[in-house]
């Protein structure tokens, strides 16, 4: 899925299951314009553990109205 934020876009893999949330991008080499969109069935407070990440990453939190918060 391609996600657009103004003039910037990123190809994103969807993580919507408990397993995909736990594994995330761990241990993978990814291109600079690739990311993962974590979807939850309701608003949650969560933590992201970046163990096993090979590249630096940014995290953006989006609320239930699709606003960056």
N, C-alpha and C positions, 0 to 999 in steps of 0.2 A: 504494500500500500504506500503510495506517495503522499506525504503530508507537506502542506505549504504553510509557511509562516511569513507573510509579507513577501520579500524577494528571495527568501531562503526556502529550500525544500530538502527533504530527507526521505529516503526509502526506509520504511519502518515495518518490522515484523510485529505481529500482534501476539501479545502474551495475555491470555484470558483464563487459563486454568491454573490450579494450584501448582502443578508440576512446572508449567512454563514460567510461572512467577519465581519458583525456586531456582530453576536452572538459568534463566535469563540468557545473557550473552557469555556466560562463563566459559573460559577456555577457547574462545573463537577469535580469529583475526577478522576484523571488520573494516570496510572502507570508511573513509572520513564522512561520507554523506549517508551513513546507515545508522539506524537506531532501533529501538524496541518500544512499542507503546503498550504499557501495562494497563489492562482494563480490569476493573473491579465491579461487582454487581451493585455496589452501593458506596457511598462516601466512606473512606477509611483513612485512618492515620497509620502510616506504614513506614518501615525502614528499608533501605536498600543497602545490601552488603555487596561490596564490589570485589570480593575475593575472586581471584582467577582472571580478572580483566587484564588483557594485554595492552590495551591502549587507554589513554586518558579519556574521560567521558564527562558529559554534562548531564544534569538531571533537571527537567522542567516539570513542575507540578501543575496540573490542569484540573480545575474544579468541575462540578457537574453541569455547569453552564458553558463549558469549553473555554474558560478564561484562564490565562496563565496567572498563577497566584504565587 
